[in-house]
Amino acid sequence: MNFLKIFTPITIAIFLIIFDYKFSYLNNLRQSVATLISPIYMVVSLPEKLYTWINEQGTSKEQLLNDNQSLNNELLKLKVKLQHRDALALENKKLNTLLESSYGLQQASFTVARIESVSRSRLKKQIVINKGGNDNLKVGQVALGANGVLGQITQTTSTNASILIVSDPTQYIPIKNVRNGVQGMSQGIAEDKHQLLVRFIEPESDIKIDDIFVSSALGSKFPNGYPVGRVTDVEQRKNESFMHVTLEPMQQIYDLEFVIILDAL
């Protein structure tokens, strides 16, 4: 009896399998059953799908953040490289301007130096450059900018040199008028302005606004013929023995980065 209870279901199952395989009569039944239980399947699988989706979203966000950080790093590197390239281009332009100055170098031997600091008080106007005794620089050598005379070395260390600029009140330069050769002596003014006075110009001398004064070899302190200043004011003041002539230095220092140091005379 027990044998029949077990054998009968097995026989029916085998029969149904073979019958369905041969004639596919149970396809519609299977489709109906699958349709009925599909919502149950969706509900049962929902937690797993939700977990997978959350995990993917977290991974995607983290990946996007990492990619964004990498792109920002690359952009920063490119900006730094671009700035460095622009700085080199500007530096090269300034050097070319200096070496191709309008006045023309009269000496073949010179040293190019970079300005490290500028001091422009009323009573002390000087710059410090990045070359000194180790580069064979000496006190008394003349410094030039792209437009004219800048000053003269007054002190050196092994690695630096101090240059007293033309507008310092203790700096005197023998000069002459390019137009007519009238000679005088320039002296810096003890003011915040970057200006020069011309000393010892005789009354009634032919001096006009915009006349150019250049260095004179008188006294062998400065080489001959380098631009020093342009006349901005001419007066004959009462009770003064000489004309009052004011110059604007040809070489300004507000945007200067490099200087030329001429070899000693």
C-alpha positions in Angstrom: 0.0 0.0 0.0 2.8 2.4 0.9 4.5 1.4 -2.4 1.5 2.5 -4.4 1.4 5.8 -2.5 4.9 6.6 -3.6 4.9 5.0 -7.1 1.6 6.5 -8.3 2.7 10.2 -8.0 6.1 9.3 -9.6 4.4 7.6 -12.5 2.0 10.5 -13.0 4.9 13.0 -12.9 6.9 11.0 -15.5 3.9 10.7 -17.7 3.2 14.5 -17.6 6.9 15.3 -18.3 6.9 13.0 -21.4 3.5 14.2 -22.5 4.5 17.9 -22.2 7.8 17.3 -23.9 6.1 15.6 -26.9 3.0 17.7 -27.3 3.7 21.0 -25.2 0.2 21.0 -23.8 1.3 22.5 -20.5 2.9 25.7 -22.0 -0.2 27.8 -21.4 -0.5 26.5 -17.9 3.1 27.3 -17.1 2.7 30.8 -18.6 -0.3 31.5 -16.5 1.4 30.3 -13.3 4.5 32.4 -14.1 2.3 35.4 -14.6 0.5 34.9 -11.3 3.7 34.5 -9.3 5.8 37.2 -11.0 4.7 39.9 -8.5 5.8 37.6 -5.7 9.1 37.1 -7.4 9.6 40.9 -7.8 8.8 41.5 -4.1 11.2 38.8 -3.0 14.0 40.1 -5.2 13.5 43.7 -4.5 15.9 43.9 -1.4 18.7 42.4 -3.5 18.1 44.8 -6.4 17.9 47.8 -4.0 21.2 46.8 -2.4 22.9 46.4 -5.8 21.6 49.8 -7.0 22.7 51.6 -3.8 26.2 50.0 -4.1 26.5 51.0 -7.7 25.5 54.6 -7.0 28.0 54.8 -4.2 30.7 53.4 -6.4 29.8 55.7 -9.3 29.8 58.8 -7.1 33.2 57.9 -5.6 34.6 57.2 -9.1 33.3 60.5 -10.3 34.8 62.4 -7.4 38.2 60.6 -8.0 38.0 61.4 -11.7 37.1 65.0 -10.9 40.0 65.4 -8.5 42.4 63.9 -11.1 41.1 66.3 -13.7 41.6 69.3 -11.3 45.1 68.2 -10.6 45.9 67.9 -14.3 44.4 71.3 -14.9 46.4 72.9 -12.1 49.6 71.3 -13.5 48.8 72.7 -17.0 48.1 76.2 -15.5 51.4 76.1 -13.7 53.2 75.1 -16.9 51.5 77.8 -18.8 52.4 80.4 -16.3 56.0 79.3 -16.3 56.0 79.5 -20.1 54.5 83.0 -20.0 57.0 84.1 -17.4 59.9 82.7 -19.5 58.5 84.5 -22.6 58.2 87.8 -20.7 61.7 87.4 -19.3 63.1 86.7 -22.7 61.3 89.7 -24.1 62.7 92.0 -21.4 66.2 90.6 -22.0 65.9 91.2 -25.7 64.7 94.7 -25.1 67.7 95.3 -22.8 70.3 93.9 -25.2 68.7 95.6 -28.2 68.4 99.0 -26.5 68.0 102.1 -28.7 71.2 103.7 -27.6 73.4 100.8 -28.7 76.1 99.4 -26.4 79.5 101.0 -26.9 81.3 98.2 -25.1 81.4 94.6 -26.2 82.0 93.2 -22.7 79.3 93.5 -20.0 77.3 91.5 -17.4 73.5 91.0 -17.3 72.0 90.9 -13.8 68.6 90.6 -12.3 67.2 93.2 -9.8 66.5 91.6 -6.4 65.3 94.6 -4.4 64.6 98.4 -4.8 64.9 101.1 -2.2 63.4 104.5 -3.0 63.3 106.7 0.1 63.8 110.4 -0.2 67.5 110.2 0.8 68.5 106.8 -0.5 67.6 105.5 -3.9 69.3 102.2 -4.8 68.8 98.7 -6.1 70.4 95.4 -5.3 71.3 92.9 -8.0 71.9 89.2 -7.9 75.6 89.3 -9.0 78.6 90.5 -7.2 82.3 89.9 -6.5 82.1 86.3 -7.7 81.0 87.6 -11.1 84.0 90.1 -11.1 81.7 93.1 -10.4 83.5 96.1 -8.7 82.6 99.4 -7.1 82.4 102.1 -9.7 81.0 100.1 -12.6 78.1 101.7 -14.5 74.6 100.1 -14.7 72.4 100.6 -17.7 68.7 99.8 -18.4 67.1 99.4 -21.8 66.6 103.2 -22.1 69.7 104.7 -20.6 71.9 105.1 -17.5 70.5 103.6 -14.3 73.3 104.3 -11.9 76.6 103.1 -10.5 77.8 100.2 -8.3 78.7 101.5 -4.8 79.0 98.3 -2.8 79.6 94.6 -3.6 79.5 91.3 -1.7 80.4 87.9 -3.1 76.9 87.4 -4.5 75.3 90.8 -4.7 75.9 94.4 -5.6 74.3 97.7 -4.6 73.6 100.3 -7.4 73.1 103.9 -6.5 70.5 105.1 -9.1 70.8 108.5 -10.9 68.0 110.1 -8.9 69.7 109.6 -5.6 70.7 113.0 -4.1 74.3 112.0 -3.7 74.7 110.7 -7.3 76.5 113.2 -9.6 76.9 112.5 -13.3 78.7 114.7 -15.9 76.3 115.2 -18.8 75.9 117.1 -22.0 73.1 118.2 -24.3 72.9 116.0 -27.4 71.5 118.9 -29.5 74.2 121.5 -28.8 76.8 120.0 -26.5 76.1 122.3 -23.5 77.6 120.6 -20.5 76.5 120.3 -16.9 76.3 118.0 -13.9 73.2 116.0 -12.9 72.2 115.4 -9.3 69.3 113.5 -7.9 66.6 115.3 -6.0 65.9 114.4 -2.3 62.2 113.8 -3.0 60.0 110.8 -3.7 60.0 111.9 -7.3 62.3 110.2 -9.8 63.9 113.4 -11.1 67.3 115.1 -11.6 68.6 118.7 -11.5 71.2 119.9 -13.9 73.9 121.9 -12.2 76.2 124.6 -13.6 74.3 125.5 -16.8 75.2 129.1 -17.6 72.4 131.7 -17.9 71.0 132.2 -21.3 72.2 128.8 -22.5 70.2 127.2 -25.3 68.2 124.6 -23.3 64.7 123.6 -24.4 62.0 121.3 -23.1 62.5 117.7 -24.4 66.3 118.2 -25.0 68.2 114.9 -24.2 71.2 114.9 -22.0 73.7 112.0 -22.2 76.6 111.0 -20.1 79.9 112.7 -20.6 83.4 111.1 -20.2 84.5 114.2 -18.2 86.2 113.0 -15.1 86.2 109.3 -16.4 83.4 108.4 -14.0 80.9 107.4 -16.7 81.4 106.3 -20.3 80.5 108.8 -23.0 77.2 109.1 -24.8 74.6 107.1 -22.8 71.2 108.7 -22.3 70.6 110.1 -18.8 67.5 112.3 -18.9 65.0 114.5 -20.8 64.4 118.1 -20.0 61.1 118.7 -18.4 61.5 122.2 -16.9 63.8 125.3 -17.7 63.9 128.4 -15.6 66.2 131.4 -15.0 65.5 132.2 -11.4 66.4 135.6 -9.8 69.5 135.8 -7.7 70.8 132.4 -8.9 74.0 132.1 -10.9 72.9 129.2 -13.0 69.8 128.1 -14.9 67.4 125.8 -13.1 67.0 122.7 -15.3 65.0 119.6 -14.4 65.4 116.2 -16.1 63.2 113.1 -16.1 65.5 110.1 -16.1 65.5 108.2 -19.4 65.6 104.9 -17.4 62.6 104.5 -15.1 62.8 101.7 -12.5 59.1 100.8 -11.8 59.1 97.9 -14.3 62.8 97.2 -14.6 63.8 93.6 -14.0 67.3 93.2 -15.6 70.3 95.6 -15.9 73.5 95.6 -17.8 76.8 96.2 -15.9 79.5 97.6 -18.1 83.0 96.5 -17.6 85.2 99.0 -15.7 86.5 101.8 -17.8 
